[in-house]
Amino acid sequence: MKKRTLFLFIIVLAVGMVLTACGESGKGSGGSSSDGGSKKEAKTNLTLGTGSVGGVYYPLGGEMATLWKNNIDVDGFDVSSVEAGGSVDNIAKIQAGDYQLGIAQNTTLISAVNQTGDFEGKEMDDVVVLASLYPEAVQVATTESTGTESIADLKGKKIAVGPPGGATREAAELVLKAYGIEDGDYEAYEEGFGDAKGKLQNGTIDASIEVVGVPSSSTDELQASTKEVKLLNIEGDALQEVVDNSEYEAYTVEPGTYEWLDEPVQTVTAMALLVGSKSQISEDLAYDITKTLVEKSGDMSIAQAKLITKDNILTGVGDLPIHPGAQKYFDEAGIE
């Protein structure tokens, strides 16, 4: 009888230990927890999501990472700049905890905060602004040999509309729709800026739509190799439709922006932002990142760096959420 009692006690004890372990595992793995995983903790080894090779995000991200590593003295601090899908991809991966920093358009972050567009029904409450960077223009590029005179002529053509996960794809569809060109009315190429340039150069595609800081080095390189780049205007009722149905604003690429550009090109623009994780970047580190970026931007060689100034650092931010550490710097520097 004693042996039977002892045996039952051992079984009960073992079952209890298994149930306790399962309960602790459930808390840690977060399979059904409300925050979708274990609580995110602040990090010093950061990943910065950029864009495709050939655009501005990629080289700018590399230069910002180097700038921070050269100027921020914090134990364990490091920044890895990685090629990524662009605005949508970077915001989603910051929310998921895969990246801690990213570059994204203000228009895309507005969609994320409002849970619209690509973010419909998705909570993006961990993604906040650290700084505004530079204006990005929607560039509709083609070549003289295609015979394309206006965006309306692109119906039935082969068009690079940007990679999935980037703001360029959304902008391309918005612009084409304003000219009555819907999905199925053209052959879409989901290319990064570098690949799009190559395909436009060799005649594989007829046009490339990009949202990029101007002047764009890839556009200059295309002109250098073909001598026949043409930027198409977004104008008239189509321009008004784009502005009315998005956060983009009218913008003119002035003659001389590119050495070969002789006439103004009407288009629309958004602002590129440095965004980051509110939970994975501490207030002190966010302060250092923003302060260094603003006050040491002159150490970077990329053309867009000259636009990262105290006067412009909140352009396009509006009511978007700001990291407390970045806000601390803005308050200290008298930036409103």
PyMOL commands that set and color helices and strands:
alter all, ss='L'
color gray80, all
select helices_A, chain A and resi 2-29+57-71+87-96+106-114+117-119+144-146+151-154+167-178+193-202+217-226+236-244+283-295+297-299+303-307+324-333
alter helices_A, ss='H'
color red, helices_A
select strands_A, chain A and resi 45-49+78-82+101-105+127-143+158-160+187-189+207-213+229-232+249-253+265-277
alter strands_A, ss='S'
color yellow, strands_A
deselect
rebuild
show_as cartoon
